[in-house]
Amino acid sequence: MITRRPSKPIRVRDVTVGGDAPITVQSMTKTDTRDVPATVDQIKGLEEVGCEIIRVAVPDMEAAQAIPAIMKQIRIPLIADIHFHYLLALECIKGGVDGLRLNPGNIRDPEKVKMVVKAAKEREIPIRIGVNFGSLPPVGRIGISSQAGTVVSRLEDGVNKLAKAGEGEADKPSLVDHMVNTGLWEIGILEALDFDLIKISLKAFDVPTAVEAYRKMADLIPYPLHLGITEAGTVKAGSIRSAIGIGTLLYEGIGDTIRVSLSGDSREEVTAGFEILKSLNLRQQGVTLVACPSCGRADVDVIRLANEIDQHLKKINKPIKVAVMGCEVNGPGEAKDADVGIAAGNGRAVIFRKGKKVRVVQTEDFVAALMEEVEKTEVGAKVESALRR
């Protein structure tokens, strides 16, 4: 049983992040935000696979001014990703965006940050402080006092705690400490303005660096944490890297929302995100497929069968466990344990539903018969849910 780290819940429009709310899965568009039809089309595709929060890049004023038109056509909350220019953040807030992501490494003037925070406070929209390994301010450019002379107590407290935890180590702050201190510096500015609708992320490509940064920050602040391994790579390699980094933290109870960053279709990010959560029993979005890897005992082409069934199951968003097995050793047991399972053999297969054998089918009927039983289970779940209401 995973015990989650307590965190302050915040609202991103109608989605709660933190507290005891489910861990949310989000993504980011890969379109030119100025191209409203293409951006809306991609977001709608992400909505179909369960994405709960979406972020768009805002590199210039034209992109910022496209925000209202995009928001009118989508269902999920929209976050504006802002770098370098505070006026873009102000324009997005004016346009009704549901949240902001600010990078403290790229907007370093506290006075400009204050202008953004004031506008966000008036609209009651959250700000994610997105610390990223690739865009950290130089060591020494953040300090206990802001440029305006206001003491940033959050940073001071954090530095003292980190120093105490690292007694006996070299005096020079580590890269992880610099990431944490950068986040604390900006949190301090926001808190000094009586703003607490805060999320924070501390992303790096290197998994141990990211994990350690999140661990340290988790002990220092009450705010929800947005987990991610930045620039993780292609769909296959990046999914593995993200699963290890994000999964390690989630298993320790750290994290309130996740984004898997992949060089590929954004829908793959959402799918990978839910698979990570399902593997830890933290969410049950969509189908969990248990599939035999195949070996010399298999009497059927289990790999082909599993992949064909997987394509059909992608259309289903209900939480259901389906097993596709190919031999007499583990097949019957795994198939019985699933909501629906097939234990295939030479020329025929046994199909189980809720642990009970329901039918025997021939090779040509494997896929169709299994999907029929899945549909029956879905209908049953809907009826049961309606009766509970």
Long-range contacts (C-beta under 8 A, 24 or more apart in sequence): 2-250, 2-251, 2-253, 2-280, 2-281, 2-282, 3-253, 4-253, 5-218, 5-225, 5-253, 5-254, 5-255, 6-222, 7-222, 7-223, 7-224, 7-225, 7-256, 8-196, 8-222, 8-223, 8-224, 9-224, 10-126, 10-197, 10-198, 10-199, 10-223, 10-224, 11-126, 12-53, 12-77, 12-79, 12-98, 12-99, 12-126, 13-77, 13-98, 14-77, 15-52, 15-53, 15-76, 15-77, 17-53, 17-126, 17-199, 17-224, 17-226, 17-256, 17-257, 18-199, 18-223, 18-224, 18-256, 19-224, 21-256, 22-282, 22-283, 23-250, 23-255, 23-256, 23-257, 23-258, 23-277, 23-282, 23-283, 24-52, 24-53, 24-256, 24-257, 24-258, 25-50, 25-51, 25-52, 25-257, 25-258, 25-259, 25-270, 25-273, 25-274, 25-277, 25-283, 25-285, 26-51, 26-52, 26-53, 26-54, 26-55, 26-79, 26-257, 26-258, 26-259, 26-273, 27-51, 27-54, 27-55, 27-259, 27-260, 27-266, 27-267, 27-269, 27-270, 27-273, 28-54, 28-55, 28-56, 28-57, 28-81, 28-259, 28-261, 28-266, 28-269, 29-54, 29-55, 29-56, 29-57, 29-266, 30-266, 32-63, 33-57, 33-58, 33-59, 33-63, 33-66, 33-67, 33-70, 34-60, 34-62, 34-63, 34-66, 36-66, 36-69, 36-70, 39-66, 39-70, 40-70, 40-73, 40-74, 42-266, 43-70, 43-74, 43-76, 44-73, 44-74, 45-266, 45-267, 46-76, 46-266, 46-267, 46-270, 47-74, 47-75, 47-76, 48-267, 49-267, 49-270, 49-271, 50-270, 50-274, 50-285, 50-286, 50-317, 51-76, 51-266, 51-267, 51-270, 52-76, 52-77, 53-77, 53-79, 53-99, 53-257, 54-78, 54-79, 55-79, 55-80, 55-81, 55-101, 55-259, 56-80, 56-81, 57-81, 58-82, 58-88, 58-92, 59-83, 60-88, 61-87, 61-88, 61-91, 63-88, 64-88, 64-91, 64-92, 64-95, 65-91, 65-95, 67-91, 67-92, 67-95, 67-96, 67-97, 68-95, 68-96, 71-95, 71-96, 71-97, 71-98, 79-128, 81-130, 82-107, 83-107, 83-135, 86-112, 86-113, 86-115, 86-116, 89-116, 89-119, 90-115, 90-116, 90-119, 93-119, 93-120, 93-123, 93-125, 94-119, 97-125, 98-125, 99-125, 99-126, 99-127, 99-128, 100-125, 100-126, 100-127, 100-128, 101-127, 101-128, 101-130, 102-127, 102-128, 102-129, 102-130, 102-186, 103-130, 103-131, 103-132, 103-135, 104-129, 104-130, 104-131, 104-137, 104-142, 104-182, 104-183, 104-185, 104-186, 105-131, 105-132, 105-135, 105-136, 105-137, 105-182, 106-135, 108-137, 108-141, 109-147, 110-146, 110-147, 110-148, 110-150, 110-189, 111-147, 111-148, 113-186, 113-189, 113-190, 114-148, 114-189, 114-193, 117-189, 117-190, 117-193, 117-195, 118-193, 120-195, 120-197, 121-193, 121-194, 121-195, 121-197, 124-197, 125-197, 126-197, 126-198, 126-199, 127-190, 127-195, 127-197, 127-198, 127-199, 128-198, 128-199, 128-200, 128-201, 128-226, 129-183, 129-186, 129-187, 129-190, 129-198, 129-199, 129-200, 129-201, 130-200, 130-201, 130-203, 130-226, 131-179, 131-182, 131-183, 131-200, 131-201, 131-202, 131-203, 131-213, 132-201, 132-203, 132-204, 132-230, 133-175, 133-179, 133-203, 133-204, 133-205, 133-206, 133-209, 133-210, 133-230, 134-230, 134-231, 136-178, 136-179, 136-182, 137-182, 139-173, 139-178, 142-181, 142-182, 142-185, 143-185, 146-188, 146-189, 146-192, 150-189, 150-192, 152-184, 152-185, 152-188, 152-189, 152-192, 153-188, 153-191, 153-192, 154-184, 154-185, 154-187, 154-188, 154-191, 154-221, 155-181, 155-184, 155-185, 155-187, 155-188, 156-188, 157-220, 158-184, 158-220, 159-184, 161-219, 161-220, 162-216, 165-216, 175-209, 176-209, 176-212, 176-213, 176-216, 177-216, 179-204, 179-209, 179-213, 180-213, 180-216, 180-217, 180-220, 183-217, 184-217, 184-220, 184-221, 187-221, 187-223, 196-223, 198-223, 199-223, 199-224, 199-225, 199-226, 199-256, 199-257, 200-224, 200-225, 200-226, 201-225, 201-226, 201-227, 201-228, 203-228, 203-229, 203-230, 203-261, 204-229, 204-230, 205-229, 205-230, 205-231, 205-232, 207-241, 207-244, 207-245, 207-248, 210-245, 211-245, 211-248, 211-249, 214-249, 214-254, 214-255, 215-249, 215-252, 215-254, 218-254, 224-256, 224-257, 225-254, 225-255, 225-256, 225-257, 226-255, 226-256, 226-257, 226-258, 226-259, 227-254, 227-255, 227-257, 227-258, 227-259, 228-258, 228-259, 228-260, 228-261, 229-260, 229-261, 230-261, 231-261, 232-260, 232-261, 232-262, 233-262, 233-263, 234-262, 234-263, 234-264, 235-262, 235-263, 235-264, 235-265, 235-268, 235-272, 238-262, 238-263, 238-264, 239-268, 239-272, 239-275, 242-272, 242-276, 243-272, 243-275, 243-276, 243-279, 246-276, 247-276, 247-279, 247-280, 250-276, 250-277, 250-280, 250-282, 251-280, 284-319, 285-317, 285-319, 286-313, 286-316, 286-317, 286-318, 286-319, 287-313, 287-314, 287-316, 287-318, 287-319, 287-320, 287-321, 287-322, 288-319, 288-320, 288-321, 288-322, 289-313, 289-322, 289-323, 289-324, 290-321, 290-322, 290-323, 290-324, 290-325, 290-334, 290-337, 290-338, 290-341, 291-323, 291-324, 291-325, 292-324, 292-325, 292-326, 292-327, 292-330, 292-331, 292-334, 294-326, 295-327, 297-326, 297-327, 297-328, 297-329, 298-326, 298-327, 299-326, 299-327, 299-344, 299-345, 299-346, 299-347, 300-326, 300-344, 300-345, 300-346, 300-349, 300-363, 300-366, 302-326, 302-344, 305-344, 305-366, 305-367, 308-367, 309-367, 309-370, 309-371, 312-367, 312-371, 313-374, 316-374, 316-378, 318-378, 318-381, 320-374, 320-377, 320-378, 320-381, 322-370, 322-374, 323-352, 324-370, 339-374, 339-377, 340-370, 340-373, 340-374, 340-377, 342-366, 342-369, 342-370, 353-377
